[in-house]
Amino acid sequence: MFAESEKEEAKKSAKKTFTGIVVSTKNTKTALVQIESQRSDKRYKKRIKTRNKLMAHDEQEECSEGDFVLIEESKPISKRKAFVLKRIIRKAEVLKK
């Protein structure tokens, strides 16, 4: 999914990066991003999907709902917002009627 340069960039930076889908852009300069991950249950040896919603700072308000984005950890911007939008990986497909 990532290009070689992105992998190298991630190694240099100690900040956490996540990819996810934008769920909401109702707040100004803020995008609510849903991140999905999988973990293994110790007792039942079963894969469990987990979902987290993180608030990311979007200065130019360039992303929209449904976009696949890359966010990076930063210093706290507000009470619940501690991530910054790095770039949009894939724009949402607009449904044609």
C-alpha positions in Angstrom: 0.0 0.0 0.0 2.9 2.4 0.8 5.5 3.5 -1.6 9.2 3.0 -0.7 9.7 6.7 0.1 6.8 6.6 2.6 8.3 3.6 4.4 11.6 5.4 4.7 9.9 8.6 5.9 8.0 6.6 8.5 11.2 5.0 9.8 12.9 8.5 10.2 9.9 9.9 12.1 9.2 8.6 15.6 5.7 9.9 15.4 2.8 7.4 14.9 1.1 7.4 11.5 -2.3 5.8 10.7 -4.4 5.4 7.6 -8.2 5.6 7.8 -11.4 6.8 6.2 -12.8 10.3 6.9 -16.2 9.8 8.7 -17.1 13.4 9.3 -16.0 16.9 8.4 -18.7 18.9 10.2 -16.3 20.7 12.5 -14.1 23.5 11.1 -10.5 22.5 10.4 -11.2 19.1 11.9 -11.7 15.7 10.3 -13.0 12.6 12.2 -11.0 9.6 10.9 -12.0 6.0 11.5 -9.1 3.6 11.8 -9.6 -0.2 11.6 -7.1 -2.7 13.0 -7.0 -6.4 13.8 -5.7 -8.2 16.8 -5.6 -11.8 17.9 -7.6 -13.0 20.9 -5.3 -14.9 23.3 -8.0 -17.3 24.6 -10.0 -18.2 21.5 -7.3 -17.7 18.9 -9.6 -15.6 16.8 -9.0 -12.4 14.8 -10.9 -9.4 16.2 -11.5 -6.2 14.3 -11.2 -3.0 16.3 -12.2 0.5 15.3 -11.1 3.9 16.7 -12.2 7.3 15.7 -9.5 10.0 15.9 -9.8 13.7 15.4 -7.2 15.2 12.9 -6.4 18.8 12.2 -7.1 19.8 8.6 -5.9 23.3 8.1 -7.0 23.9 4.5 -10.2 21.8 4.9 -9.3 19.8 1.8 -10.6 16.4 2.7 -14.2 15.3 2.5 -16.2 12.4 3.8 -15.2 9.0 2.4 -11.6 10.0 1.6 -8.8 7.6 2.5 -6.2 9.7 4.4 -2.8 9.5 6.2 -2.7 11.2 9.6 0.3 11.7 11.9 0.7 12.2 15.6 1.5 15.7 16.8 1.4 17.8 19.9 -2.1 18.3 21.3 -4.0 20.9 19.4 -7.1 20.8 21.5 -8.6 18.6 24.2 -9.4 15.7 21.8 -7.3 16.5 18.7 -3.7 15.3 18.7 -3.3 14.3 15.0 -2.6 16.2 11.8 -3.7 15.3 8.3 -0.5 14.5 6.3 -2.1 13.8 2.9 -5.0 12.4 1.1 -4.2 9.0 -0.3 -7.4 8.4 -2.3 -10.4 10.8 -2.8 -13.9 9.5 -2.3 -15.7 8.3 -5.4 -18.7 10.5 -6.2 -21.8 8.6 -7.0 -23.3 9.6 -10.3 -27.1 9.7 -10.6 
